[in-house]
Amino acid sequence: MSPTTAHNSTTQHLYGAHGHVTFLGAGPGDPGLLTLRAVEALAQADVLVADPQVYDVVRSHARAGVDTPLRVEDGAGQDPKADGTSAGGAANGAADLAMAAARSGKRVVRAVTGDPGLDADAAREMLACAGEGIPFEVVPGIATAVGVPAYAGIPLRDGEGTDVRFIDARTADDRCWTEVGASDATVVVSTTLDSVASVTGELVAGGRKPETPLTVTAAGTTTRQRSWSATLGTMGQVLKSAKVLPSSDGGQPVIAVVGERGAAAERQRLAWFESKPLFGWQVLVPRTKEQAESLSDQLRSYGAVPAEVPTIAVEPPRTPQQMERAVKGLVTGRYEWIAFTSVNAVKAVREKFEEYGLDARAFAGIKVAAVGEQTAKALVEFGVKPDLVPSGEQSAAGLLDDWPPYDPVFDPIDRVFLPRADIATETLVAGLIELGWEVDDVTAYRTVRASPPPAETREAIKGGGFDAVLFTSSSTVRNLVGIAGKPHNVTVIACIGPATAKTAEEHGLRVDVMSPEPSVHKLAEALADFGAERRAEALEAGDVVKRPSEKRPARRRARSS
């Protein structure tokens, strides 16, 4: 039994039917920084009371029926760090909701930004719980003042044990500024963008030299992160030259690191996060949501911000009788093989199985083929391990290259069940017949053009708001242009293969990236390679690294996301 599992058992034993509160640190913004214990606590919660800034980070880990009395919208537009009065009111409201739910016997998760002990006024809420005899526990999180510098490429200490001081500019007094000004410690200041000048002034007045290195990071640990390195004396001018200030977003929280650890030359070599090949790129993924999920995860690993815009909707066949007969044929031994050419085909068969009360055991004695890795993964999740996956190209042609010819000695049955889309090509059917197989080519689902995306998404597509778009088939090209319009000419166009590229060019698009093989993951890799080369060229030329969307003419540029 793991320590966490033991802890859960003990917790349930101690609390029984009585409610309790888990004060949970959700980290500075990156959902991947949640701890394993945090994920477990969220999955067990009856009630979730979360700071607005981390609601989206934690909500996806809570169970479907969790009660969320304090929604993220309740705090929209408020910045607790920028407005002490509203923060106090919001915190009091959250505490009251959490305690009320715990009194009624509920398991409550009170999620805060960063770490409960360093970033939030959670101690006051804990004392309130203790005062009323409400049991509570604390799940530490990555503190903002620690996580953001790490993502900005600033190690706060070295092997010699550099002294580190953490300051909240809102509450720092003259004595605090004098102490840190007179020291040579690395200082991590929590402040706001439009208060940076005030902070630098206080530090210089306290004794720090104007040439002391300073790095300011906004939206740390997220793909909107931006960092500026300068000195105490020059940071104000750097922010003005970069047109960061003055800004309507000046109240946004930032982390400022003062000292040699934040020197520009060193940070440039250590800025691992912002140097990702597609960092901050808004990438359009025009596929069905189920198909886009793994691709979007891969794009995020490259630093991109994927936007999933379905161009194809999947619907049941108009006449389901053919599919019903084929599924019954699987059970009665009509087929030697079943070939899946898409994740949607797996889903269609699985749904039909569930309709009849069948499960993966119905595939016993039948050989199963999958056109590629993603289809194979969907089968494994269904409980079926494919017997055949192409060793080369992941396509119908690649599947045929490895498919064995029909042999009456070894194959007691000569028939293949092929569930697929209504618009699928005949390549696989013709190839199987040529190999001596009989094929039941069954329409398992229909593909239709999806509804148009929201107006702002359509405008971003046509106006150059996206940095890149991934086209995974000719139909995604035709459907995206049909429902949303043609992507702007600054947008990088990436295509999965020659046929898709040809369709894109026929629609007046310039193809910038071509996948080396017909795989969505190879396509994402190719786009990442393109972004890395583009970044390297800019740095070699001494230019500022810009996303493609930042090169639009100023008169057409929408507000940066």
Helices and strands as residue ranges (DSSP letters): H 3-15, E 20-25, G 31-33, H 36-44, E 47-50, G 52-54, H 55-59, E 67-70, G 72-75, H 84-103, E 107-112, H 122-131, E 136-139, H 144-152, E 164-168, H 174-182, E 186-192, G 193-195, H 196-206, E 213-218, E 226-231, H 235-241, E 253-258, G 260-262, H 264-270, E 282-285, H 289-301, E 305-308, E 312-315, H 321-332, E 337-340, H 343-356, G 360-363, E 367-370, H 373-382, H 396-402, E 415-421, H 427-434, E 438-449, H 455-463, E 468-471, H 474-484, E 492-495, H 498-506, E 513-514, H 520-540, G 548-551, G 554-556
